[in-house]
Amino acid sequence: MNKKELSAALAWRAGMSRVRANEIVGLLFDADDGIFANELVEGGKVTLPGFGTLLTKLRAERIGTNPSSGERITIPSRTTAYFKTGKTLRGRLDD
């Protein structure tokens, strides 16, 4: 499902216009200024009970290999976002 399909599904379920639904999806998920992104950038987490949690995690520096040259390189540490499924969603996926 992409953003357009998510907006359409939200509009249909909530009985609102697609334009308004698209605004709401943008407010939540926009990478530049969305609510979820801002919370993660500030070091917080977004918990949706039963569905899951969006978190950030610091990946340690590690040694890798340049696929073009075969040369060993150091990959610097960085912060990355990840999603941990909630118990209810995990149970539905297992069924």
N, C-alpha and C positions, 0 to 999 in steps of 0.2 A: 504494500500500500504506500503510495506517495502522498505528498502534502495535498495535492488537488483532490485525491480520492478520500483522504481523511477529512478534509473540509466538507466535501459532499456528504459523507456519512454523518458527520456532526450536524449539518444543516437539516438532513432528513430526520434524524432521531430527535433533535431538539425543536423542530418545526420553525426554523429561522432561515433567513436568506443565506445563500452561499457566500455572498460578500461578507456578511457579518461573521459567519463561521470561519472564513478564511482569515479574518482579522484576529479572531480568538486563537486559532492555531498558530498564527504568526507571533502573537504576544507570548505564547508559551514556548514555542520551539525555535524561534529565530536565533541563529548562531551569533549574530552581532549584538542584539539587544533583547533577546527573549528572557523570560523569567527563569527558565531552567538553566540557560547558559550563564546568566549573571550569577546565579547561586553557586554553580560549579566553579566559576572563575574566582569567586570570593572564598573558595575553600570549603563550602558547605556541601550538603547533599540534598537530593529531592527524593522523598519517600512517598510512594503511593501505596497505601496498605493493601495487601493482597496481590498487587500487580508487581511491584518491585521497587528498587532503589537505584537512582543514578548517583554515582560516586566518582571521585577522582582518586587516582593512585599514582604514586611516584615510581617510575620504572628506573631501576638502577643502571648505571653505566655498565656497558658490556662490550665484549670483543665480538666482532663480526667479520665477514669476508665480503670484499667487493666482488660481485658476481662477474664483472667484466674482466678484471685483472687477476683475481684470485688473491689479491693483497689483503692482509689482515688489517682491520681498521678498528678504531675505538668509536663506539656508538655512544654519544653522550646521554646522560640521564634526562628524563623529561616527565612531565605530568600528563597523564592521559585520562580520559573519561571511560567509565565502563558501567555496565548495567548488571545488577544482581536481581534475579527473578524472585518474586515473593512466593510464599508458601502456597497460596491459593492458585496462582497461575501455574506454578510448577506442578501442582497436582492435576490441573486440567490438561497440561501438556503430556503428562505420563499416561493419561487414560487413552 
